[in-house]
Amino acid sequence: MNRTRLGLVGAAAVGGAVALWSGYSLQPMNRRRFLRTAGVVGAAAASGCATRLNPLGGTPTPELTPTPEAPSTRAGTALTGTYPGGPNPDDAIANLRLITEWLDRPPAVALVFVDGLVPDAAKRGFVEGPLTAIWEAGHVPLLTWQPFAREMQDTSETVERAIAAGEYDGHLSSWATLLESWARPYGGRTRGRRFYFRPAHEMNGDWFPWSAVDSSRIDATVTPAPNGSGSPNGTREPNPAAGTPEGYVGMWRRLYEAFGETALDGSNVQWVWAVNADEIGGVRAERYYPGDRYVDWVGLDGFNFGGTQSYSTWRTPAEVFDPMLGRLRDLTDKPVALTEFASASFVGSEGDGEYRPPRKAAWIEAAFEYVVENDIKMTCWFNVDKRGEDEGDWAVFGGERGTERATVSDGRYSAYPVYNRTVSGERFLGARTDYPALLTDAEFAGEF
């Protein structure tokens, strides 16, 4: 089912745009409504940055250091990751440090969100702020690039068509140049930074403008109708007010080609095509697939809502992920990531249940067993509690509930120790603290 997860907790002005982080505190905010009317998660004020970058006008860079010899690629099941919440960029980094201390190792990946179609000053503010801070905290960013306009509510329902047609080429070029300068500050003379790039996620839902909005006119099949019209008899004209899977694919490929004009390669950026585990809207996810040439990973976003919603019931990890995972395996042999996943602890239906953290703890254990059994190569837990429509108590650390209290940096936090024990085991790979690139090239590409 469609679910909403990001609440408005804090905001910072960036070059005239508003950018937001969601945090641990419980807020009555519907994620779909928030994302369509307010602003995006992930950018920060452009002042007070740790590493000064200005790729659009001349780029001061970090100190040049020799590249050490790469260590051996580790054996294991999956990379670990988290979305740390906020409520602002400084708090998000503080949360990452607390999670790292609690786990006694840094998660390999940290999820972050950003608006794509904003002024260049906002783009630079994001790169100089959250993106750099995540890297300097010892994590590879998983950058979710959302093609929203500066005023999000003004984003066209056909934004993917416009991007595919070249109307936003200046934005694509700016992002490519900025991220090239960030990842390769000295070109090929030394090992640079790296990031996962997840554009326009959850396109097989009905809550983002880059989805096929008027899905009733499009065949709900993997292969379009032979006459290409999407109507039963092939006579209906396309609706100019609705997006299409073809427009989405064109958008993705145009963005990929803009990055192809830079020196970024597979050691700097891995492209992640991420769908929602529950398909909403009648257009099959496969219709949006850009093709193996343009994708390095495929991702799944899936949540066990338990009894938090009138429409939801408790689901096992297999019930959440199996249907879509099977389809992704049939579609491609690219490595699979759980780019956003979590479970609530509320058991029951229509508000008549109760919170049972031990039941959530059992779900966590089962989820990671599922990861092992299904050869999933990355896990990114959505570590934020939210209350309200399409929300749940998702956090495994620092949320409202847990199965015990953990002491970290002289503070006491609700926590699920089963998560700690699991991701701290040998099967799951955190970031390397002995290697500046944080992961080997093979680990970065899911080849282990």
C-alpha angles and dihedrals in degrees: 000000000000110000133182123217116162117086129190107253106142140001140196129194112240118183090324095313126107117232127184144195123202118222148193097274114099113251129178096234129135108222096215092050091045096050093047097049113023123035145282138286120241117041126102140201109285095229126086096027121170098223116028113227128172106166094165093061111019124318126236104200139200119271113288111245129176116265110245121222111275115254122234117282110257125236115238148116107255146349115253123232145163144195102228102196120212135190085222135357095269091050091046091056090045088052090051090052091050092049090048091051091047092051093039088227134064117255109245094230135037119194119224133171131215139174112245105201100055132115118289091249089061091048091052091046090056095047094045093043124033098011093052093040092054091051094046089050087060105260135113108238118238096207114203106200111200116193095224124144123239089267099043096205088059093061109122120240085230096050091126090057091050092050091047090051092055099253092129100038091124091060092047092049092048092052092047092050094045094049092045090054090046095048098037107031091159098030111230096337095095140008109280135192129289139206143181113240118210110178124189099351129194093028091156091069127077101237103081127067091232089067122092095266101188093048094161090080095052124077110253090223136103093242119052119238112278092247090052097227099109091223125110094248100029096240105102116105118231115267107242090204095061135071124235136208088243090057090050092052090048091051093051094048093048090052090048091050091050089056088046088066088067132066092255111129139174092285090060104037136023117194115226121197105197128190133185114258090224112057115221127182105034100267113114117235092234090068089067097051110122094205135264092277090065101040133067100176136016118218137202127206111198138156137189103222093182108190097331094110134047089239098044137086133179111286131188120231089257091053090050098045112019100084096050095035090057091052092049090051089053091048100050145347094231116131115272126231131189092223094180124011139145145138133235120224096221112113120192137047139270092010095301098110136078140236112267112179092182089061090052090048089056089049091052091053091047091048093057091045085054090052091053095045094048100044094242110172105200135032123192113183116208097229101190131103118220133175126206139042113003093358140112145175093277102160122112092188131030096008131120095272142033141144091259143002118257125204111222124165091347091305129111117228136178108247147168106230091192088070091051093049092047102048091039091059126101094260094066124065125217126187116295112249092193098057126062093218089058092218134036116250090255093050090048090054095046093249104138 
